[in-house]
Amino acid sequence: MKKKFIIAKNIIIFFVLILATEAINGQSSQVESIQFNIPESHLIGGFAVGTQSFTFNRYSLFEAIEMTDKAGGRVIETFRHKVWPDENDDTRLVPGVSDDVIEAVKQKLAEHDIIVVNFGNIPLPNDEEELRKIFDFAQKLGVKAITSEPSEDAMDLIEEMVIEYDIALAIHNHHPRPDQPDYRHWDPEFVLSLVEGRDPRIGVCADIGHYVRSNIDPVEALQLLEGRIISMHFSDVDQWGADGEDTHAGTGVIDLVAVLDELKRQNFGGNISIEYEADWYDNVAEVAQYVGFIRGWAETRKN
């Protein structure tokens, strides 16, 4: 009788431990994350999902918008694209461009029902006049954040602009660069030091592909930067280290499911930009696969 009691007691303890572990792992974050408040109609699996238009950099911005739509993205992060496919017109979407060009881009976005969320990656100098030019442009374009890799000495002035214009800063990371030994943005600890104690709209564009190229676990980086993640560059990579190349969703070394689970736990309210840097001239299907991966993940997480 005593033996049966002990066995029953151990079974109860075992299941209590399992439930406790699941509760801890599934526990919602107590740290508030930035919320872009993207309409429900433009969310995929609870996230604002689209492309970093650099994915389509062999084409014009107008074509990149069309390709984003074909791939199923509902938002877009633009970079300094050539605007029109006309090879005789090299007008680019950059600070200082005419209001007419910005309006034409916004009309193209409206035609495809795509929301522009970020602009970048773009340098942000420690110069008020230059910063105002960039933030004025971003305000006209209607973005919610600017993606950049600013220097430490520019952060105070950038923070002033962020507060004045109500446009967030998302600090991006590349992998370490042998030719730039002073480059530190690859390190999430360094990036955290740039944003800690500052306005909550100053945060991170977490590029998970470059984390892997820096031999950093993406989920651990996201946990370190919790509450400061404004946007994400989303890709899978075929190997750890600097030689890693983008590959199809779910076939590389990144645990994309764990990444999405962590974003959900943090109540992430920014945007996911799929940045697929491969098959440059024919990659819409690959981008669509990433969108489909996120949809599939969401289906498995329904209550």
N, C-alpha and C positions, 0 to 999 in steps of 0.2 A: 504493500500500500504506500509506504514511504517512498519507494523507488518511483512509482507512478506519479506521485505528487511532485517529486523533484523533476521528472521529465516534463510534466505539464508546466511547471514553473519556468523551466528553461525555454520551452516553446513560446510561452507568453513573452518572456524577456526578449527572445529573438525577434518576434514580430514587432514588439514595441521599438526595438532598436532600428528595424527596417523603416517603420513609419516615421520615427524621429529623423532618420537620415534623409528620407524623401522630403520631409517638411523643411529641413535645413537647405537641401539642394534646390528646392522649388520656391524658397522664401523670396518674396518680393523685396526689392531694394528699399531701404529707408532713406536713400540719398536722392534728392530731387534732380531729375534730368531735364534739360532744355526741351521745350515742346514747340514744334513748328506749327502745330494745329493744322496740318494738311487735311483737306476734306476726306471723309470716309470713302468717297467715290474714287479717290486717287491713292488708296492704300492697297497693298498686296500683302496678305498675311499679317495685317496690322502695322505694316511699315510702309513708308513712302519710298518706293523702289523705282529706280530709273537708271540712267547712264551718266558716267562722266564722258562728255562728248569727245574727249581725247581718244576714246576707243575708236572713233570714226574719223581720225585726223587726216586720213587720205582723201577725205571728202569735205565739202563745205558744211557750214553750220546748218543751212536749210536741209541738206541731205541727212545730216546727223539727227536732226529732229524727226525727219521721216523714218529713219532707221530705228530710232528709239521707239517710236510708235509701233512699227512692225514687230519689234521684239517684245512688245507688251509692257514697256516702261511707261510710267505715268508722270514721272518728274525727270528733270535733267539738270546736271551741273555743267555749265558751259566753260570753255576756256577760250583762248585768244584765236578763235577760228577765223578763217576766211568766210565771209558771210554767204556769198552767193556762188553757185556752181559755175558761173560765167568765168572762163579762164582769163578773160581780158579785164576782169574787175577784181582787184586784190584787196578791196575794203575788208577790214577785220573788226571783229567785236572787241574793242579795247577802250580803256578810258580815254575820253576826248573825242570819240566818234560822234557824229551828228545825231541829234534827236530823231531825225527821220530814219536813220538806220536802226536805232533802238526800237522805234515804233514798228518798223517792218519785221524785226525779229519777234516782237511780242505778238504781232498778228499771225505770224507763222506758227508760233506756239499755240495760239488760240485755235487755229484751224485743226490742230491735232490734239487739242484738249490736254496739253502737257504743261505742267507748272515748272517754271525755272526756280530752282531753290538755292543754288550757289554759283559763284564765279571764281575761277582760279584753276590752277595754282598761279598766283601772281605775287611778285615781290612787294612788300610794304615797307618803304624806307622810313627812316627817322626824320621826316621832313613834312611839316604840316601842310604846305601847299600841295605837295604831291599826293599826300594821303587824302586830302579833300577832293582832289580830282578823281581818285579811285572810288571813294565813298559816294561822291555825287553820281558817278556813273552807275555804281551798284544800286543806289536808290532809284534811279530812273529805270533801270532794268527790272527792278522789283525783287531782287534776291533777298534771301533771309540770312545768308552768310557769305563771307569771303574766305577762300582757302588760300593759305600762305605758309611760308616758313620764315617768319620774321626773326630779326636779331634781338638779343636781350635788350639792347639800348633803345629799341623802338617801341617796346611794350607799353610804356607809360602813355606815350602819345597815341598809340593805337587804341588803348583803352578809352581815352577821351573821345575818340571818333566813334567807337562802338556804342558808347553811352549816348552821344549826341544824335547819331543817325539811327540808333536801334537796329543795327546790323551786326550780326555775330561774327566773330573771328574763329575759324577752324584751322588749327595748326597742323599741318601735314607732315608726314615722315617719309623720307626715302631710306634706302639702306646705306650703310657706311660707304664712304667714297675714298679710296686710297689717294686720289689726287687732291682731296680736301680734308686733311687730317683734323681741321678744326670744326668740321661739320658734326653737329651733335643731335640734330632733330630725329635721328634714327632711334634714339634712346628714350623710351617713355618716361623714365625718371627725370630726364632733363626737361622734356616737354611739360611734365607736371610742375616742375619748378617755375616754369614760365607763367603758368595759369593760376597756381595756388594763390588764394587771397584776393583774386581779382574779380571783376564783375562776372556774374554767372554766364554771360553771353560770350565770354572768352574761354574757348575750349579746344577741342581736338577733332581733326579729320583723321580717323584711325585707318590707315592703309594696311590691311591685314596681309596682303601679299608681300609688302616690304618688311613687315615684322618678321615673316619667315625668312626673307632674304637676309635679315639681320640676326637670324638665329634666336628670335624672341617668340615665345608662345603667344599667339594672338589673344587667347582667352585670358591669360594672366595679365597681358597689357590692358585689356578692356577693364578688368577688375581693378587694376591699379588706378585707372583714369576714370573710374565710376563717377558719374555726376558731371563730367566735363566732356562727354562725347557728343559732339554736335553733328557729325556726319561720318560716313565710312566709305572707303574705297574697297569694294568687294570683289574678290577674285580667288581662284585656287591656283596653287603653284606646284610644279612637279617634283621639287626637291628642296631641302633646307639649304640655306647659304646663298651667297651672292649670285650663283649661276642658275638659280631657280627661274623657270619660265612659266608663264601663265598656261593653264590647261583647262580642260572642260570641268564644269562644276561637279564636285564630288569624286573626281578621279585623282586628285593630288594629295598633298600631305596635310592640308589644312582641314581641321574638323569643323566644317561649315555648320553642321548641326549644333555643335557646342557653341559656336560663335552666335548663331541666331538665338539659341536658348539664353545666352548671357544677355544679349540685347533685350530680350523679352523680360528677363528678370529685373533689369535696370529700368524698365518702362521707358525705353529709348524712344524719343519723339522727334529725332532729326530725320535724316534721309540716308538711304543706302544707294550709293552710286556704283553700278557695275562698271568696272574698268578692266576690260579684257584686251591686253596688249599682245595680240597674236592674230594671225590670219587677217592682216590689216585690210585687205581689199574685199574680203568676203567673210564677215564674222557676225552677221545679224543672227543667224541660227544659233551660234554659240552663246550670244548674249541672251537670246530667248530661252536657252537651256538654263541659264542662271536664274532668270525670272521664274521658270518652271520649278526649279529646285526650291525656291523660297515658297512658292505656292504649295508644293508637296510637303515641305516641312510644316507649314501652317495646318495642313489637313491632319497631320499626325498629332498636332498639339491642341486640337479642339477638345473641349471638356465634354 
